[in-house]
Amino acid sequence: MAKITYIEHGGKQHTVEVANGMTVMEGARDNNIPGIEADCGGACACSTCHVYVDAAWADKLPAKDAMEEDMLDFAWEPDTARSRLTCQVKVTDALDGLIVQMPEKQI
């Protein structure tokens, strides 16, 4: 289990525990955290679960695969170093303390 902090675009923070094996997107969805829409349900077929990973965590996450890289092209103002699709980030104990910030909007 990992504690993950989701920060809304306006600054409101939500820190929740997310079970190992779930995705960061599922943690947001299951805890009713606004700002992550996840229209495709986690299939990496949209970019509506886009977040900016805190800079301290950017290099600690597993690398993006080609499909995630392609879908990030459709995200709102992607940042090549910090943007991730939360449906593609599996939770492990190593992610305890992860901080992600939602963009201004999801597209």
C-alpha positions in Angstrom: 0.0 0.0 0.0 1.2 3.5 -0.8 0.1 6.9 0.3 -0.3 9.1 -2.8 -1.0 12.8 -2.8 -3.1 14.1 -5.6 -3.1 17.9 -6.0 -6.0 19.6 -7.9 -5.1 22.3 -10.3 -6.4 24.9 -7.8 -4.0 23.5 -5.1 -6.4 21.4 -3.0 -4.5 18.3 -1.8 -5.9 14.7 -1.3 -3.7 12.1 0.3 -5.0 8.6 0.2 -3.8 5.0 0.5 -3.9 3.0 -2.7 -3.4 -0.7 -2.7 -0.5 -2.4 -4.5 -1.4 -3.6 -7.9 -3.9 -0.9 -8.6 -3.1 2.1 -10.8 -2.7 5.7 -9.7 -5.8 6.4 -11.8 -7.8 3.7 -10.0 -6.7 5.2 -6.7 -8.1 8.6 -7.7 -11.3 7.1 -9.1 -12.0 4.9 -6.0 -11.4 7.9 -3.7 -13.5 10.4 -5.7 -10.6 12.7 -6.4 -11.6 15.4 -8.9 -9.4 16.2 -11.9 -8.8 12.7 -13.2 -11.6 11.8 -15.6 -10.3 8.4 -17.0 -12.8 8.3 -19.8 -11.4 5.1 -21.3 -11.4 3.3 -18.0 -7.7 2.7 -18.0 -7.1 1.3 -21.5 -4.5 4.0 -22.4 -6.9 5.1 -25.2 -7.3 8.7 -24.1 -5.4 11.3 -22.1 -8.0 12.2 -19.5 -6.0 10.8 -16.6 -3.0 13.0 -17.3 -1.0 14.3 -14.4 2.3 16.1 -13.7 4.5 14.0 -11.4 6.3 15.9 -8.8 9.9 16.6 -10.0 11.4 14.6 -7.1 9.5 11.5 -8.4 9.9 11.9 -12.2 12.9 9.6 -12.4 11.7 7.1 -9.9 8.7 5.8 -11.9 9.0 3.1 -14.5 9.7 4.3 -18.0 6.8 5.2 -20.3 6.0 2.7 -23.0 5.4 3.7 -26.6 1.6 3.7 -26.2 1.7 6.1 -23.3 4.1 8.4 -25.1 1.7 8.5 -28.1 -1.3 9.2 -25.9 0.5 12.0 -24.0 0.6 13.9 -27.3 -3.2 14.5 -26.9 -2.9 15.7 -23.2 -3.4 19.2 -22.1 0.0 21.0 -22.1 2.2 17.9 -21.6 5.6 18.2 -20.0 8.1 15.7 -21.5 9.8 15.2 -18.1 6.8 15.1 -15.7 3.7 14.1 -17.6 2.3 10.7 -17.1 -1.0 8.9 -17.7 -2.1 7.6 -14.3 -3.7 4.5 -15.8 -0.2 3.3 -16.8 1.4 3.7 -13.3 1.0 0.6 -11.1 1.1 1.2 -7.4 3.8 -0.6 -5.4 5.3 0.1 -2.0 8.1 2.0 -3.8 5.5 4.7 -4.7 4.7 5.5 -1.1 4.8 9.3 -0.9 4.2 9.9 -4.6 2.8 13.4 -5.4 1.0 14.1 -8.7 -0.7 17.4 -9.8 -3.6 17.6 -12.2 -3.4 19.9 -15.2 -5.8 22.8 -15.7 -8.1 20.5 -17.7 -8.3 17.1 -19.3 -8.8 16.7 -23.0 
